[in-house]
Amino acid sequence: ELLDNTAAALGMLTDATPWYSWKMPTVADVEMAEVCRGASVCPELSTCLLNEARLRDELQIWRREGLTHPFSDAGFISQWDAPHRQALLSPSRFVPKALISPERAEILIAANKWAFFREFQRNTPLAKRVRLTHVGDA
């Protein structure tokens, strides 16, 4: 009896329900475009686990938005010259958040909100963990 009920249920799904059609209709005048690649997916004061491509997108959004600089998006900010580094870290554009991937962890910490990110690590088993105990004056 159980097999009969299962067969009947599967028959209902495949015959009468328009969900998950086996034959998808084709449309000739469809366009595809990237619409979200320029928008951050990680909101303020959040920890976001990202794949490598999405982490690169997030870093580019933060490091390039409204700025011009000759440095790599993947490089260390400490290697930037002072005017570019100060523009990037300006309180008017700085958004504290944690961007975590298996290969890298980028933690954007504001001194007055550092407690949100007391401890972090890469998204990998046995990755080293970083624990903040205090944040000094900038």
Phi, psi and omega in degrees: 000323179298318179296322178297317179295320179295315178298319179295318179296315178296322177298320178297318182292319184277332185265314191258343187261132179282357179290147174051056181300139177284331180245099180282134178289151177255147179232130186280327188259048180256140176239147175241140178209153176283121182246342185248356186295335180266003181250137179291138177259357183247108182286166180304141178063028179245158170250121184243128175268120188233153171279174187301316182294317182289327174297316178299318177300313181299318179294320178295319179300311183290317186278341183252336188302110178076008182237154169235130179207154182270013188255161179290144176291337183267351184282178179279134179296330180298341179273352178285155175287160188303314181298319179291318180296318179294321178295319180295319184269012179302135180302336181288341181234359182277128179238109181293129178192167178243125178249113188241135173222173177297333184262341191205151172229122176246115181247117179261106189246128171266139185304322183278356180231021186295336182296341177293338185233050182295329184216137179204164177200167174293160181273063182216139177303138178065019177291148178296143182253138177251130179239123177271136178251333174197161178237127181280177177286143180272000000 
